[in-house]
Amino acid sequence: MTSAHQLREVRAHFDFPQPALGSWLGLSRSFLALVETGREALPAHARPWLRPLAAALALPDDPTLAAPAPFPEAPPLPTAGPAAVLARLRECDYQARRLHQQQAALLAAQRTAARRLAAGPLLLAALPAPAPTELTALALRRRWLARLLEAAADALAPAAPAGPVAAALLDARRRAWLHEATCLRVWLNDHPPTDARAGHLSAAPRP
């Protein structure tokens, strides 16, 4: 695997902006961009710092943070029935889809935080023991890593805005909308329009 490909893999896997990864590798954002596009070679001094990140790519993801299955294709909306019921059914379908998208984004952020935490031991092992006269570059890397791991741990805390509790509440709301939509479809199937007034009770589909 070329350095350019490896850098792109690392950035995508850990969701690192170029300046953040450049801080760890000791490269500027502009030079890192040149390496990623193959216009420059990765300098020798940066290779030992890329190595633990590349090794961390093989670490397994937390299965509880897997991306949700694609949103199920909803059955076609009925074309006849009480307008209030049809409007509520459309709202249920819309809200369930919206919450599914939010859940996918939240789990993706949690996966990123978990990946960064899992890579922590490999990155810490790459750093030499602190010394009284530590080089500035090493001190910067040490602070960068401490902030990275602290932010990742905070993101996965139960009470975090996008943490496990928020994910559970989001999933409960999504399931509630789906359940209500199912109940409304059952009701509409059990109560088909029986007279000419059905046309006045129908709601036009949302464009």
C-alpha positions in Angstrom: 0.0 0.0 0.0 1.4 3.4 -1.0 1.8 6.2 1.6 -0.8 8.2 -0.3 -3.3 5.4 -0.1 -2.5 4.7 3.6 -2.9 8.4 4.5 -6.3 8.5 2.9 -7.4 5.3 4.6 -6.2 6.6 8.0 -8.0 10.0 7.5 -11.2 8.3 6.4 -11.2 5.7 9.2 -10.5 8.1 12.0 -12.2 11.1 10.4 -9.1 13.2 10.8 -9.0 16.6 9.2 -5.7 17.2 7.4 -4.4 19.7 10.0 -5.1 17.2 12.8 -3.3 14.4 11.1 -0.5 16.7 10.1 0.1 17.7 13.7 0.7 14.1 14.6 2.9 13.4 11.6 4.8 16.7 11.8 3.6 17.9 8.4 1.8 21.0 7.3 -1.7 20.7 5.9 -0.6 21.8 2.5 2.3 19.3 2.4 0.1 16.5 3.6 -2.4 17.2 0.8 0.5 16.8 -1.7 1.5 13.5 -0.2 -2.1 12.3 -0.3 -2.4 13.1 -4.0 0.9 11.4 -4.8 2.7 14.6 -5.7 5.1 14.3 -2.8 6.6 11.3 -1.0 6.0 10.9 2.7 9.1 12.2 4.5 11.2 9.7 6.4 10.6 11.5 9.7 6.8 11.1 9.4 6.8 7.3 8.6 7.2 6.1 12.2 4.2 8.2 13.3 2.0 6.9 10.5 2.9 3.3 11.3 0.8 3.0 14.5 -2.2 4.6 12.9 -1.9 2.2 9.9 -1.8 -0.7 12.4 -4.9 0.5 14.2 -6.9 0.2 10.9 -7.0 -3.6 11.6 -8.6 -3.2 15.0 -12.2 -4.5 15.0 -15.1 -2.0 15.4 -17.4 -2.2 18.3 -20.4 -4.3 17.0 -22.8 -2.3 19.0 -21.9 0.8 17.0 -22.6 -0.7 13.6 -24.4 1.4 11.0 -28.2 0.8 11.1 -29.7 -1.2 8.3 -31.0 0.9 5.4 -34.4 2.5 6.0 -37.1 0.1 5.0 -39.1 1.0 1.9 -42.5 2.1 3.2 -45.6 0.6 1.6 -47.3 3.0 -0.8 -49.6 5.5 1.1 -53.3 4.7 0.8 -55.1 7.0 -1.5 -58.4 7.0 0.3 -59.4 7.3 4.0 -60.0 10.1 6.5 -57.8 13.1 5.8 -56.6 13.3 9.3 -55.4 9.7 9.4 -53.7 10.0 6.0 -51.9 13.2 7.1 -50.8 11.6 10.3 -49.5 8.5 8.4 -47.4 10.8 6.1 -46.0 12.5 9.2 -45.1 9.2 10.8 -43.2 8.0 7.7 -41.4 11.4 7.4 -40.4 11.5 11.1 -39.2 7.9 11.1 -37.0 8.5 8.1 -35.6 11.7 9.6 -34.7 10.0 12.9 -33.2 7.1 11.0 -30.8 9.5 9.3 -30.0 11.2 12.6 -29.3 7.8 14.2 -26.9 6.8 11.4 -25.0 10.1 11.8 -24.9 9.7 15.6 -23.6 6.1 15.4 -21.0 7.2 12.8 -19.7 9.8 15.3 -19.6 7.2 18.1 -17.7 4.7 15.8 -15.1 7.4 15.1 -14.7 8.2 18.8 -14.4 4.4 19.6 -11.8 3.9 16.9 -9.7 6.8 18.2 -9.8 5.4 21.7 -8.9 1.9 20.5 -5.9 3.3 18.6 -4.7 5.1 21.8 -2.5 2.4 23.2 -0.7 2.0 19.8 -0.1 5.7 19.6 1.0 6.0 23.2 3.5 3.2 22.6 5.0 5.1 19.7 5.9 8.0 22.0 9.1 7.8 24.0 9.1 8.3 27.8 8.8 11.9 28.7 12.1 13.7 29.3 12.9 16.9 31.1 14.3 18.4 27.9 11.8 16.9 25.5 11.8 18.2 22.0 9.0 20.6 21.0 7.7 18.2 18.3 7.3 15.4 20.8 5.7 17.6 23.4 3.2 18.8 20.8 2.4 15.2 19.8 1.9 14.2 23.4 -0.6 17.1 24.0 -2.3 16.4 20.7 -2.9 12.7 21.6 -4.1 13.6 25.1 -6.7 16.0 23.7 -7.7 13.4 21.1 -8.3 10.7 23.6 -10.0 13.0 26.1 -12.4 14.2 23.4 -13.1 10.6 22.3 -13.8 9.5 25.8 -16.1 12.4 26.5 -18.1 11.7 23.2 -18.8 8.1 24.4 -19.8 9.1 28.0 -23.4 8.0 28.7 -24.6 11.6 29.3 -22.8 13.0 26.3 -25.1 14.9 23.8 -24.4 12.2 21.2 -23.6 9.4 23.6 -25.2 6.0 24.2 -28.3 7.5 26.1 -29.0 9.9 23.3 -28.7 7.1 20.8 -31.1 4.9 22.8 -33.7 7.7 23.1 -33.4 8.5 19.4 -33.9 4.8 18.5 -37.0 4.7 20.8 -38.5 7.7 19.1 -37.8 6.2 15.6 -39.4 2.9 16.6 -42.5 4.7 18.0 -43.1 6.5 14.7 -42.7 3.3 12.8 -45.1 1.5 15.2 -47.7 4.2 14.9 -47.4 4.1 11.1 -48.0 0.4 11.1 -51.1 0.8 13.4 -52.5 3.5 11.1 -52.1 1.3 8.0 -53.8 -1.6 9.8 -56.7 0.7 10.7 -57.0 2.0 7.2 -57.1 -1.6 5.8 -59.7 -2.5 8.3 -61.9 0.5 7.6 -62.0 1.0 3.8 -64.3 3.8 2.5 -67.8 2.5 1.9 -69.7 5.3 0.3 -69.3 8.3 -2.0 -68.2 10.5 0.9 -64.8 8.7 0.7 -63.8 11.1 -2.0 -64.3 14.0 0.4 -62.4 12.2 3.2 -59.3 11.5 1.0 -56.2 13.6 1.3 -54.1 14.4 -1.7 -50.6 12.7 -1.6 -47.8 15.0 -0.6 -46.0 16.2 -3.7 
